[in-house]
Amino acid sequence: MSQVVVVGGGLAGAEAAWQLACRGHRVVLYEMRPQVTTPAHQTAGLAELVCSNSFKSNETTNAHGLLKAELRRLGSLLLRVADGARVPAGAALAVDRRLFSDAVSRELAARSEIAIRREEITALPDAPAIVATGPLTSDPLFDAIRARLGTEGLYFFDAISPIVSGESVDDSKSYRASRYGKGEGDAYINCPLDSDGYEALRDALLNGEIYRTPEWDEVPYFEGCLPVEVLAARGRDALRFGPLKPVGLEDPRTGELPHAVVQLRREDREGRMWNLVGFQTRLRYPEQRAVIRLIPALRSAEILRYGQIHRNSYINYPALLSPHGSPRDEPGLIFAGQLTGVEGYIESGATGLLAALNVDRILRGEEPVLPPPTTMLGGLLRYLREADPRNFQPMNANFGLLEPLAQRIRGKRRRREALAARALNDIERWVDTLDRAGTAASGSG
Ligand SMILES: Cc1cc2nc3c(=O)[nH]c(=O)nc-3n(C[C@H](O)[C@H](O)[C@H](O)COP(=O)(O)OP(=O)(O)OC[C@H]3O[C@@H](n4cnc5c(N)ncnc54)[C@H](O)[C@@H]3O)c2cc1C
């Protein structure tokens, strides 16, 4: 039985440690919290969700849903635990973050193969090892990675959304509904805005003072996570076509489509906390308060958490790493999670799972493997290794990553159904080849 070091007990590291244990390896998992913490984490729990409590859609015609289906087939721990910690969220898989992190921590603690050490790692470990220290990797380790890989790392900043208390939302000025009536009806609270209200909100966003540090003027934001004020500045209707889009959200009281809708997504099972979907922001707190109070249903809202900004560090994967994510001269030292330039909880967990699978193969004298680019996981990995290193930016699951279909199919929905069917078929076949090689044995553990 070999011993593998896993650094970082976040989404990727937790999944990796568990997968390695299931394949019979002894694992030492290093997590620096609570001794040393990050600007975003608040607990000592493993697999803590630092911002949204949503893992996004479960439907396979959605890119995140498809990635989840593939990971379920690969025996993901995180998804099994997420299913057990679900809160209502329409077609999305959202969890009670505390239940989720507690359950992951328990699963890992229960494995006799895994030793969990609460320690900050400041130098790169020797292979076999997985480094999954995330977007907020502590400075000494990030410096060590830079020194090892021989060039500057890259940064950008993520902005996180405010949370309001459920009881402070005005029921008479809001309504519960999921978009197009999908899923549970009480998953979202919708706060409608008329055109005057929308314009006033946009003006306040544009005129609000933002929190500055010298680095922020050069921030290359990730397109999928733009601060709401940056999006507002892109045009009069940018918000209405973005996070405030009303389509599929008729107001049941009037039967009409509002001009715009601010959606609140449930944060906990009891509905005590609700976050403003898409309102990640770098506005100063008083300006955030003023903006939120302009929304009629939130005039008296109690703000439980303000939006914030955090650093996000990642490695220039296509420039610096091998196809499976290791330094080119050390295949058994594999980077995983957001540090590799994927973006998102599930994407991070997915690369943790794959890293474990490849460490296992290397230890058994086999070549590392990658899923075919007809699958979402394979497409993501192909992006990482083949993207233009001069403009390398983090990437989340999306259908653009997949190998196009041999035949042209008209209509987005039908095209996605065909892409998803092919991906699920191909992941099945890929798992079969791994089974024959003895790699895939995991799942129930
Ligand atoms: C502020 C913020 C908000 C985000 N919001 C979302 C969101 O809403 N939805 C979404 O899908 N994604 C979000 N992300 C992106 C990303 O999905 C998450 O950061 C995700 O947790 C990444 O998983 P990971 O395993 O790579 O890193 P993490 O989950 O951060 O895990 C890394 C772990 O390594 C530990 N660590 C760091 N350095 C060391 C060291 N030197 N020694 C030992 N341990 C160390 C950390 O304490 C942490 O526990 C957000 C990121 C940030 C920074």
Ligand as a Chemical Component Dictionary entry (heavy atoms), coordinates in Angstrom:
data_LIG
# 
_chem_comp.id                   LIG 
_chem_comp.type                 NON-POLYMER 
_chem_comp.pdbx_formal_charge   0 
_chem_comp.three_letter_code    LIG 
# 
loop_
_chem_comp_atom.comp_id 
_chem_comp_atom.atom_id 
_chem_comp_atom.alt_atom_id 
_chem_comp_atom.type_symbol 
_chem_comp_atom.charge 
_chem_comp_atom.model_Cartn_x 
_chem_comp_atom.model_Cartn_y 
_chem_comp_atom.model_Cartn_z 
_chem_comp_atom.pdbx_ordinal 
LIG C1  C1  C 0 -14.537 34.028 -2.611 1  
LIG C2  C2  C 0 -14.831 32.935 -3.531 2  
LIG C3  C3  C 0 -16.131 32.640 -3.869 3  
LIG C4  C4  C 0 -16.421 31.570 -4.726 4  
LIG N1  N1  N 0 -17.711 31.293 -5.008 5  
LIG C5  C5  C 0 -18.031 30.217 -5.759 6  
LIG C6  C6  C 0 -19.387 29.881 -5.994 7  
LIG O1  O1  O 0 -20.282 30.543 -5.519 8  
LIG N2  N2  N 0 -19.668 28.809 -6.765 9  
LIG C7  C7  C 0 -18.680 28.045 -7.289 10 
LIG O2  O2  O 0 -18.991 27.050 -7.969 11 
LIG N3  N3  N 0 -17.386 28.358 -7.097 12 
LIG C8  C8  C 0 -17.038 29.434 -6.355 13 
LIG N4  N4  N 0 -15.716 29.773 -6.141 14 
LIG C9  C9  C 0 -14.688 29.087 -6.887 15 
LIG C10 C10 C 0 -14.297 27.668 -6.464 16 
LIG O3  O3  O 0 -15.246 26.788 -6.950 17 
LIG C11 C11 C 0 -14.151 27.446 -4.997 18 
LIG O4  O4  O 0 -13.141 28.266 -4.536 19 
LIG C12 C12 C 0 -13.799 25.970 -4.660 20 
LIG O5  O5  O 0 -13.855 25.840 -3.278 21 
LIG C13 C13 C 0 -12.445 25.540 -5.180 22 
LIG O6  O6  O 0 -12.162 24.238 -4.736 23 
LIG P1  P1  P 0 -10.653 23.819 -4.371 24 
LIG O7  O7  O 0 -10.721 22.476 -3.776 25 
LIG O8  O8  O 0 -9.800  24.047 -5.525 26 
LIG O9  O9  O 0 -10.219 24.887 -3.258 27 
LIG P2  P2  P 0 -10.796 25.093 -1.785 28 
LIG O10 O10 O 0 -12.151 24.537 -1.678 29 
LIG O11 O11 O 0 -10.555 26.515 -1.464 30 
LIG O12 O12 O 0 -9.843  24.184 -0.907 31 
LIG C14 C14 C 0 -8.484  24.472 -0.719 32 
LIG C15 C15 C 0 -8.123  24.117 0.694  33 
LIG O13 O13 O 0 -6.703  24.192 0.844  34 
LIG C16 C16 C 0 -6.397  24.790 2.088  35 
LIG N5  N5  N 0 -5.053  25.362 1.971  36 
LIG C17 C17 C 0 -4.643  26.458 1.281  37 
LIG N6  N6  N 0 -3.308  26.602 1.364  38 
LIG C18 C18 C 0 -2.850  25.577 2.129  39 
LIG C19 C19 C 0 -1.557  25.179 2.581  40 
LIG N7  N7  N 0 -0.463  25.881 2.259  41 
LIG N8  N8  N 0 -1.442  24.089 3.368  42 
LIG C20 C20 C 0 -2.559  23.362 3.726  43 
LIG N9  N9  N 0 -3.811  23.693 3.330  44 
LIG C21 C21 C 0 -3.952  24.788 2.528  45 
LIG C22 C22 C 0 -7.508  25.798 2.283  46 
LIG O14 O14 O 0 -7.679  26.119 3.648  47 
LIG C23 C23 C 0 -8.725  25.073 1.698  48 
LIG O15 O15 O 0 -9.418  24.345 2.659  49 
LIG C24 C24 C 0 -15.377 30.810 -5.289 50 
LIG C25 C25 C 0 -14.060 31.127 -4.959 51 
LIG C26 C26 C 0 -13.785 32.164 -4.097 52 
LIG C27 C27 C 0 -12.364 32.468 -3.760 53 
# 
loop_
_chem_comp_bond.comp_id 
_chem_comp_bond.atom_id_1 
_chem_comp_bond.atom_id_2 
_chem_comp_bond.value_order 
_chem_comp_bond.pdbx_ordinal 
LIG C1  C2  SING 1  
LIG C2  C3  SING 2  
LIG C2  C26 DOUB 3  
LIG C3  C4  DOUB 4  
LIG C4  N1  SING 5  
LIG C4  C24 SING 6  
LIG N1  C5  DOUB 7  
LIG C5  C6  SING 8  
LIG C5  C8  SING 9  
LIG C6  O1  DOUB 10 
LIG C6  N2  SING 11 
LIG N2  C7  SING 12 
LIG C7  O2  DOUB 13 
LIG C7  N3  SING 14 
LIG N3  C8  DOUB 15 
LIG C8  N4  SING 16 
LIG N4  C9  SING 17 
LIG N4  C24 SING 18 
LIG C9  C10 SING 19 
LIG C10 O3  SING 20 
LIG C10 C11 SING 21 
LIG C11 O4  SING 22 
LIG C11 C12 SING 23 
LIG C12 O5  SING 24 
LIG C12 C13 SING 25 
LIG C13 O6  SING 26 
LIG O6  P1  SING 27 
LIG P1  O7  DOUB 28 
LIG P1  O8  SING 29 
LIG P1  O9  SING 30 
LIG O9  P2  SING 31 
LIG P2  O10 DOUB 32 
LIG P2  O11 SING 33 
LIG P2  O12 SING 34 
LIG O12 C14 SING 35 
LIG C14 C15 SING 36 
LIG C15 O13 SING 37 
LIG C15 C23 SING 38 
LIG O13 C16 SING 39 
LIG C16 N5  SING 40 
LIG C16 C22 SING 41 
LIG N5  C17 SING 42 
LIG N5  C21 SING 43 
LIG C17 N6  DOUB 44 
LIG N6  C18 SING 45 
LIG C18 C19 SING 46 
LIG C18 C21 DOUB 47 
LIG C19 N7  SING 48 
LIG C19 N8  DOUB 49 
LIG N8  C20 SING 50 
LIG C20 N9  DOUB 51 
LIG N9  C21 SING 52 
LIG C22 O14 SING 53 
LIG C22 C23 SING 54 
LIG C23 O15 SING 55 
LIG C24 C25 DOUB 56 
LIG C25 C26 SING 57 
LIG C26 C27 SING 58 
# 
